[in-house]
Amino acid sequence: MLILYTKDNCLYCERVKKVLFEKQISYDERNIKNEEFLKEVREKGARTMPFLFDTSANVTIGESDEIIDYVSEYSF
């Protein structure tokens, strides 16, 4: 399962979400305005948004271009 941590008014977040939509890749979006999600993503070492966590591969990625490359390379 893919979990995408995002924040409001984030152009990089919107860019990643657009690619996921276009590729019809399902994911769970967690906006960090929710304190619980903010705590979760901080525990994973995130410093910027968007931040992707692939639970099936235990992979974390914290840069939008790298997230797009990752989801483009693998079929979900």
N, C-alpha and C positions, 0 to 999 in steps of 0.2 A: 504494500500500500504506500502511496505517495502522500506525504503531508507537506503542504506549502504554507509556510508562515509568511504573512504579509502585514502591511500597515496601510492606513488610509493615505491618499494623495501621493502614492509612490509610483512613479512612471515605470521603474524597473519591474515592480510587481505586476503592473498591468501588462507589460510586454510579455512576461513569462506566462501569465494567465491566458493571454491571447494565443500563444503558441500551443499551450496545452489544449485549449478549446479547438483550435484548427486541426490538431492531430488526434482529437477525440480521446484524449488520455484522461482518465478519471483520477481525481485527487481530492483530498480533504483540505479545504482552506481554513486556516486558523489565523484570524486577525489578532495582532498583539495588543489591540486596545482592550481585549479581554485579559485581565491580570493573570489568570491561570495559564493562558497560552504564552504570555510574555515570560512567565516563570519557566515554563517548559523549554522554550527556545533558548533562553539564557543558560539553562542547564546543559544544553547541547553545544554551547560555545558560540552561539551566533552573536555577531556584532552589528550586522547590517541585514536589511530585508531587501529582497525576498530571501528565504532560507528554506531549502528543500531537505526533507528527511525521507529516505526510502527505507521503510521498515523491513522489507523483505531482504534487502542486501546490507542493511545497517550502514548506509551511506548518507553522509551529510554534505551539502554543497551550499555555500553562502555567496555566490556571485551569479548574477542573472545570465550572463553568457555561458557560464559553465553549466548552469541548470538546463538551459536550452540545448546545449550540446549533449548532455547526459540523456535527456528524454528523447532526443532525436536519434541517438545511437541505439537505444534499447526499445524494444516493443513492450508496451504495458497493456 
